[in-house]
Amino acid sequence: MREARLNSLWVLPAHRSAGVGALLVDEFLAWARERGAPHAVVTAFAANESAQRFYERQGFASHTVTLRTRL
């Protein structure tokens, strides 16, 4: 496995700030390690600063920026 990718994570608003998201990310990272992934990747919309801060608290750092345009 070249990298483990978490495509989507969403926690009901009533359960946010209770550690649910962190537990889910911990499980994802454990799953990735068990499979020998050297890296784990998550994505968040540029406008979703709270998601970016959440992932940074989980140990992730910005690596690339993707830009797009409407056609």
N, C-alpha and C positions, 0 to 999 in steps of 0.2 A: 504494500500500500504506500503510495507516494505521499499522500496527505489525507487526513480525515477532515471532512467538511460538514459543518452543521449549517444546514440550509435555512432553517426556520426555528425560532423558539418564541413562544408566546405564553404568558401567564395571565390568567384572569385578573383583572384589576383588584378584586377583593383579596387576592392572595399575594399581591406584590409586596415587597419589603418584608416578607416573612421567611426568606431564604429558599423559597421553592425554585426560583431560577438558578441560584447557585448550586443547589443539589442536582438539578438537571444537567448543568454544565459539567459538574464533577463526574457524573455518570458517563456523559459523553466522552470526557477526557480519559477516564478509566477504560472505556470500551476501545478508544483509539490506541492507547498504550498496549493493551492486550493483543492488538492486531499488528503491532510493530510500526505504527505510523510515526514518522519522524517529526511531523508538524500537524497542528490542528488549525483549521481556518473557520472563521465565522464572518458573516457580512451583516451590515446594518445600513439603512438608508442614511445619506449624508445629513438629512434634516433631523434624524432621530438621535439627538445628542444624549438622551437618557440611556438608550441602548448602547451607544458607544462607551459611555462612562461605566455601565454595568460590565461590559466585556473587558474593559481595561482593569476593573477591580478583580476580574477573574484571571488576570495575567496576560491578556491579549494586548498587542500593540499594533498600531496602524502600520501597514506594510506597503500597500499600493492604493492608488486612487483610480477609480474608473469613471470616465466621463462619457456621456451619451447625448445625442441630439435627436429630436423628433424629425422624422422624414415625411 
